[in-house]
Amino acid sequence: MMMSLVGLGVVLTMLERAEERVVWVEVLCAMFVLWFVSSFSSGLGLVTWVYVSEIFPLRLRGQGVSLEMAINRLMNSVVSMSFISLYKAITVGDAFFLFASIGVFAWAFYSTCCRETKGRSLEEEIAEVFSKTDDEKS
């Protein structure tokens, strides 16, 4: 996902600096957007929804997922509404480089801070994992 954003940043920078229309760069832009959408849909975008639905106990799952959905929609709105101001303040290519760096931080967060839930029973084992502190696991 981050590689597609970097690629999009590169080709949009090329497109912005080109003096005439460059069709192959426009085609690359479309390809990088498709690559981003497909990798987001099967990666980081999916992880958020699945992970949040697994970490809450049944009695709090509805509230937890609805809170996550509200925060998710709010952040999507912030990115959408600020994009034009962002790319006018910096360049459009740099805006996508910024998004790629944010994606790297998101990947690092998921990789280091979110505990694995694969192969665990939903109520007992996952609740037990999240109720232990880091000192008790050692």
C-alpha positions in Angstrom: 0.0 0.0 0.0 2.8 2.4 0.9 4.7 1.5 -2.2 1.7 2.4 -4.4 1.5 5.8 -2.6 5.2 6.5 -3.2 4.7 5.5 -6.8 1.7 7.8 -7.1 3.7 10.6 -5.5 6.5 10.1 -8.0 4.3 10.0 -11.1 2.2 13.0 -9.9 5.3 15.0 -9.4 6.4 14.1 -12.9 3.0 15.0 -14.2 3.0 18.3 -12.4 6.4 19.3 -13.8 5.7 18.1 -17.3 5.2 20.9 -19.8 3.0 18.9 -22.1 0.6 16.0 -21.7 2.4 12.7 -20.9 0.0 9.8 -21.5 2.2 7.0 -20.1 2.5 9.0 -16.8 -1.3 9.3 -16.6 -1.7 5.6 -17.2 0.8 4.9 -14.4 -1.3 7.2 -12.1 -4.3 5.1 -12.7 -2.4 1.9 -12.2 -1.0 3.1 -8.8 -4.5 4.2 -7.7 -5.8 0.7 -8.6 -2.9 -0.9 -6.8 -3.5 1.2 -3.7 -7.3 0.4 -3.6 -6.7 -3.3 -4.0 -3.9 -3.4 -1.4 -5.9 -1.3 1.1 -9.0 -3.4 0.6 -7.1 -6.6 1.4 -4.7 -5.2 3.9 -4.8 -2.3 6.3 -8.4 -1.3 5.6 -9.6 -4.9 6.4 -7.3 -5.3 9.4 -9.0 -2.4 11.2 -12.5 -3.7 10.9 -11.6 -7.3 11.7 -9.3 -6.6 14.6 -11.7 -4.2 16.3 -14.5 -6.7 16.1 -12.3 -9.4 17.7 -10.8 -7.6 20.6 -13.9 -6.4 22.4 -15.9 -8.8 24.6 -19.4 -9.6 23.5 -21.0 -7.3 26.0 -19.0 -4.3 24.6 -18.6 -5.2 21.0 -21.5 -3.1 19.7 -20.2 0.0 21.4 -16.6 -0.6 20.5 -17.3 -1.2 16.8 -19.6 1.8 16.6 -17.0 4.0 18.3 -14.3 2.7 15.9 -16.6 3.3 12.9 -17.3 6.9 14.1 -13.6 7.6 14.5 -12.8 6.0 11.1 -15.4 8.1 9.3 -14.3 11.3 11.1 -10.6 10.7 10.0 -11.8 9.9 6.5 -13.6 13.2 6.4 -10.6 15.1 7.8 -8.4 13.6 5.0 -11.0 14.3 2.3 -11.7 17.9 3.4 -8.1 18.9 3.9 -6.6 17.3 0.8 -7.0 20.3 -1.5 -5.5 22.6 1.1 -2.7 20.1 1.7 -1.7 19.8 -1.9 -1.8 23.5 -2.4 0.4 24.1 0.6 2.9 21.4 -0.6 2.7 19.7 -4.0 0.3 17.0 -4.9 3.2 14.5 -5.1 4.4 15.5 -1.7 0.9 15.0 -0.3 1.1 11.3 -1.3 4.6 11.0 0.1 3.1 12.3 3.4 0.3 9.7 3.2 2.9 7.0 2.5 4.9 8.0 5.6 1.7 7.9 7.7 1.0 4.4 6.3 4.4 3.3 7.4 3.6 4.5 11.0 0.3 2.7 10.8 1.9 -0.5 9.7 4.5 -0.2 12.5 1.8 0.4 15.0 -0.2 -2.7 13.9 2.9 -4.8 13.8 4.2 -3.9 17.3 1.3 -2.8 19.4 -1.6 -5.0 18.3 -1.6 -8.5 19.7 -2.2 -11.5 17.5 -5.7 -13.0 17.6 -5.3 -15.7 15.0 -6.3 -19.2 16.2 -7.8 -18.0 19.5 -11.3 -18.6 20.7 -13.1 -15.3 20.7 -14.4 -14.9 24.2 -12.0 -16.8 26.5 -8.5 -16.6 25.0 -8.7 -13.1 23.5 -10.3 -11.7 26.7 -7.5 -13.3 28.7 -4.8 -11.9 26.4 -6.1 -8.4 26.6 -6.7 -8.5 30.4 -3.0 -9.4 31.1 -0.5 -6.7 31.5 2.9 -6.9 29.8 4.6 -7.8 33.2 2.2 -10.8 33.7 3.0 -12.2 30.3 6.8 -12.4 31.0 
